Amino acid sequence: MRKIAARLGTTTSLIYTHFANKDELNINVRTRGARILYGKLLAAYNRSDLTVNERSRAMTWAFVEFALENPAYYDLMYILSTPKYTNYIGTKQQKAAADEKRVAMQPHELAIKMLAEMTGLSITSAGDYKELKYRVIQNWANLHGIISLYKSHILYETATNDKEILKRCIDDQIERIRAYAEERAMEKLVPSAGDKQKLSLGV
């Protein structure tokens, strides 16, 4: 807490008037970061002037911009090894940690909702939801990977045109999601072999 106070230019006693300990402070900061991220993603999702694919693209870039413009939040939320909700079960911080997890899941659930609109898959179907969730996690992992390489300057050490490569990787990932969504949407429109057989039999 002394190091945190020094970086903030304040005293530990003042910090302790707001937070009981470091865990409570970390939970509070992660919750605030998640709310900021969700707000940016929701603004992109609600763009009525864009097509569904353009809204998905806007959401992806909103996530990337959050990571690059808010490195301290991003690192605490996604990179640093910090205790999570399960670590706080049975402690005084359990309620705050549960609230942080709920807020932190909002961007994830919004991404699932966006992909459901793109693919025609149903959030209320257990099978569809499982597939949507997997694809969102896969997309998230790919985005996080290139963001982490960029933020750590490893990408720059590998190729000095790191900003160009970052943009290309993000755009390629957006295109992969679009192509996947288009393929799944077409599957919804074209009857399967089993469905065709049922139709021919008048079932």
C-alpha positions in Angstrom: 0.0 0.0 0.0 3.0 2.3 0.7 4.1 1.9 -2.9 0.6 2.6 -4.2 0.4 5.7 -2.1 3.7 7.0 -3.3 2.7 6.5 -6.9 -0.5 8.4 -6.3 1.2 11.1 -4.4 -0.8 10.5 -1.2 -0.5 8.8 2.1 -1.3 5.2 3.1 -3.6 6.5 5.9 -5.7 8.3 3.3 -6.0 5.2 1.2 -7.0 3.2 4.2 -9.9 5.6 4.8 -11.4 4.3 1.5 -10.1 0.7 1.3 -9.6 -1.8 4.1 -6.6 -3.5 2.3 -4.8 -4.1 -1.0 -7.4 -6.8 -2.0 -10.3 -4.4 -1.6 -8.4 -1.7 -3.6 -7.6 -4.2 -6.4 -11.2 -5.4 -6.6 -12.4 -1.8 -6.8 -10.0 -0.8 -9.5 -10.8 -3.9 -11.6 -14.5 -3.2 -11.3 -14.0 0.4 -12.4 -11.9 -0.8 -15.4 -14.6 -3.3 -16.4 -17.3 -0.7 -16.3 -15.2 1.6 -18.5 -14.6 -1.2 -21.0 -18.3 -2.2 -21.0 -19.3 1.3 -21.7 -17.0 1.5 -24.7 -18.2 -1.8 -26.1 -21.9 -1.0 -25.5 -21.5 2.4 -27.3 -20.2 0.5 -30.4 -22.8 -2.2 -30.1 -25.6 0.4 -30.1 -24.4 2.2 -33.2 -27.7 2.2 -35.2 -25.9 3.8 -38.2 -23.8 0.7 -38.8 -24.4 -2.8 -40.2 -24.1 -5.8 -37.9 -20.6 -6.5 -39.3 -19.5 -2.9 -38.8 -20.8 -2.9 -35.3 -18.8 -6.0 -34.6 -15.7 -4.4 -36.0 -16.3 -1.2 -33.9 -16.6 -3.4 -30.8 -13.3 -5.2 -31.6 -11.5 -1.9 -32.0 -13.1 -0.5 -28.9 -11.6 -3.4 -27.0 -8.1 -2.8 -28.5 -8.3 1.0 -27.9 -9.3 0.4 -24.3 -6.2 -1.9 -23.8 -3.8 0.7 -25.4 -5.3 3.8 -23.8 -5.8 2.3 -20.3 -2.7 0.1 -19.8 -2.9 0.1 -16.0 -6.5 -1.1 -16.0 -5.9 -3.7 -18.8 -2.8 -5.1 -17.1 -4.7 -5.5 -13.7 -7.7 -7.0 -15.4 -6.1 -9.4 -17.9 -2.3 -9.7 -17.5 -1.3 -9.5 -13.8 -1.8 -12.6 -11.7 -4.3 -11.3 -9.1 -6.8 -13.2 -6.9 -10.2 -13.8 -8.6 -13.7 -14.4 -7.2 -13.1 -18.0 -6.1 -10.1 -16.9 -4.0 -12.4 -14.6 -2.0 -15.2 -17.1 -1.2 -15.6 -17.2 2.5 -13.7 -13.9 3.1 -14.8 -10.3 3.9 -14.2 -9.5 0.2 -16.5 -12.1 -1.2 -19.4 -9.7 -1.9 -17.2 -7.1 -3.6 -15.5 -9.8 -5.6 -18.8 -11.2 -6.7 -19.9 -7.8 -7.9 -16.6 -7.4 -9.7 -17.1 -10.7 -11.5 -20.6 -9.7 -12.5 -19.4 -6.4 -14.0 -16.3 -8.1 -15.6 -18.6 -10.6 -17.4 -20.7 -7.9 -19.0 -18.3 -7.3 -21.9 -18.1 -11.1 -22.5 -21.9 -11.5 -22.6 -22.2 -8.5 -24.9 -19.7 -10.1 -27.3 -21.8 -13.3 -27.2 -24.9 -11.3 -28.0 -23.2 -9.6 -30.9 -22.0 -12.8 -32.4 -25.5 -14.4 -32.0 -26.9 -11.6 -34.1 -24.2 -12.2 -36.8 -24.7 -15.9 -36.9 -28.3 -16.4 -36.3 -27.5 -18.8 -33.4 -29.7 -18.6 -30.3 -28.5 -17.5 -26.9 -31.4 -19.5 -25.3 -30.2 -22.8 -27.0 -27.7 -24.6 -24.8 -25.8 -25.9 -27.7 -25.7 -22.6 -29.6 -24.7 -20.7 -26.5 -21.8 -23.1 -25.8 -20.6 -22.6 -29.4 -21.0 -18.8 -29.2 -19.1 -18.7 -25.9 -16.3 -20.8 -27.3 -15.9 -18.6 -30.3 -15.9 -15.4 -28.2 -13.2 -16.8 -25.9 -11.2 -17.9 -29.0 -11.5 -14.4 -30.5 -10.6 -12.8 -27.1 -7.5 -15.0 -26.8 -6.3 -14.0 -30.3 -6.9 -10.3 -29.6 -5.2 -10.5 -26.2 -2.2 -12.3 -27.7 -1.3 -9.6 -30.2 -2.2 -6.8 -27.8 0.2 -8.3 -25.2 3.0 -8.6 -27.7 2.5 -5.0 -28.7 2.3 -3.6 -25.2 5.4 -5.5 -24.1 7.4 -4.2 -27.0 8.2 -7.7 -28.1 6.4 -7.1 -31.4 8.6 -4.0 -32.0 11.8 -6.0 -31.3 10.6 -8.6 -33.8 9.4 -6.1 -36.4 9.8 -2.4 -36.1 6.6 -1.8 -38.0 4.7 -3.0 -35.0 1.8 -0.6 -35.3 1.2 -1.8 -38.9 1.4 -5.5 -37.8 -1.0 -4.8 -34.9 -3.6 -3.3 -37.2 -3.2 -6.1 -39.7 -3.6 -8.8 -37.1 -6.7 -7.1 -35.6 -8.2 -6.7 -39.1 -7.5 -10.3 -40.0 -9.1 -11.5 -36.8 -12.2 -9.3 -37.6 -12.4 -10.9 -41.0 -12.1 -14.4 -39.5 -15.0 -13.7 -37.2 -17.1 -12.2 -40.1 -16.4 -15.3 -42.3 -17.3 -17.7 -39.5 -20.5 -15.8 -38.8 -21.4 -15.8 -42.5 -20.8 -19.5 -42.7 -23.0 -20.2 -39.7 -25.7 -17.9 -40.9 -25.8 -19.8 -44.3 -26.1 -23.1 -42.5 -29.2 -21.7 -40.9 -30.7 -20.9 -44.3 -29.7 -24.1 -46.1 -31.5 -27.2 -45.0 -29.3 -30.1 -43.9 -29.4 -33.5 -45.6 -31.6 -34.8 -42.8 -34.0 -31.9 -43.1 -34.2 -32.4 -46.9 -35.0 -36.1 -46.4 -37.8 -35.2 -43.9 -39.2 -32.6 -46.4 -39.2 -35.2 -49.2 -41.1 -37.6 -47.0 -43.5 -35.0 -46.0 -42.5 -35.1 -42.4 
